[in-house]
């Protein structure tokens, strides 16, 4: 487990068995983490790739991830990983891509429960009208990430 200071705030990164299993935004009231040794190096690779992502030089993560959830959520997260850097889709489009066009609210819920922020790019999902809606990390962070990827069009 490691804390990472990013332009969008402190991230907590967890790994298990050579996979990143969580990247979440640290809450203001959370106590500092105790440093844990990283035997596998996966945390080092994740931090390196996050540094490159925030510098604008990395557009596709290679660090191994493992996200667990319901089969529905996992299908949503798999589709999220297919959204290219610099592009956005709507919640409605995500529902269509998983084969359940009526599940717009449910895909929003799956996005909210995404355990690996940024690498599983739920920030690339926007409202059908192009509005910034719903992001577990807050809309300001979502806006920052979309601007970083040059896919936020002035509305």
N, C-alpha and C positions, 0 to 999 in steps of 0.2 A: 504494500500500500504506500502511496506517495501523494504528497500535495504538490500541485503545479500552479505556479503563478502565471496566469494568462491575461491577455488584454480584456477578457470578459469576466475576470474574477478568479478566485482560487478554485481549482478543480481537484477533486479527490479521485485518484486513479487506483483501482484494485486489480490484482492479477491473481490467477490461479492456474497451475499446471501449464505455464508458458502461454497463457491466453489473457488478454485484457477482458475482465468480466464486468467492470463498471468504470464509467467516467461520469461524475456528477458534480454539480455546482455546490460548493461548500456554503452552508448557511452561516449567517453572521454569528449566530449563537453557538455554533459547533466548536468544541474544544480542539486545540491543535493535536495533530496526529503524532504518535510515537513513531520514530523512524524504524522501518522494518528492512532487513536486508533483502536485496533483490538477487536471488541466486540465478535466476534464468536470464536476466538481462531484458526481459520483455518490457519492463517498466522504463528502462533506459531508452529502448527503441521507441516506445510510445512518446516519451518526452521529446526525443529528437524529432519525431515526425510532427508532433504538435508545434514545436518551435518552427519547423519549416512551413507548416500550414499557416500559422499566424504571420510568418514573413511573406506569405504569398507565393512561395516556391513549390509547395507540395499540393497536388490536386487529387491524389489518390493514396489512401493509407494502405500500407502493406502489413502493419503489425497485426498479428493474429488476434481475433476477438471471439468471444463466446458469450452470447446473450441468451438467457433462458427465460421463458415465459410460457403462456398458453400457446397452443398451436396457431391460433388466430394472430396473436401478437407477433410471434416469430415470422409468420408469413408477411405481415406488414413490415417488420424490420428488414426482412430480406429484400422486399421491394424498395424500401428507402435507400438501401445501399446501391441500388441501380440508378438512382437519380444522379446524373453527372454534375460534377463541380460546375458552378456558375449557372445552373438551371433550377427552376422551381416547377412544382406541380401543385394542383389543388387537392384538398382532402377528397373531393369527389373523384378525381382521377386516380388517386391512390386506391380508393375503394374499388374502382373498375379494374385496376391492375391486379388486385388480389382475387378477382372473380366474384365480388359481392357489391355491386353498385349501390345498394341500399344501405350499406354499412358506414356511411359517412361519419356519424358520431362515434362509432366503434373504432374506426381507424384513428380518429382524434384521441380517443382513450389510449390506444396502443402507442401512439406517438408520445403521449404524456408519460407513459410507463417505460419508455425507452431507457434501458440501463446504461447505454454507452453513448452519451451525448457527443456531438460533433463527428465522431467516426461513423456512427449510424446517423446520417444527416436529416433528422426530423425537422431541423430548422429550414429545410428546403421545401416544406409543405406550407402553402399559403391558402387563404380563402379563395373561393371561386371568382370573386370580384377583384382579386389581386391584393386584398388587404392582409396585413400581418395579424394573424389571429393565433391564439393558443401556442404557448411555448413554455414548458416547465421551468426553463431558466429565466423567463421574463422576456417581454417583447423588445426591450432595449438590447438584450444580448442577441436575440434573433435578428434584429435589424443590423447590428454590428457584423454578425457572421455573413448575412446576405450581402452587405456592402463590401465586405472583405472579398467575397467571391464575385463581386461585380454583377450580381443578378437581382439587385433591388432597383426597380425602375421607379422613378419619382411618380407619385400618384397625386 
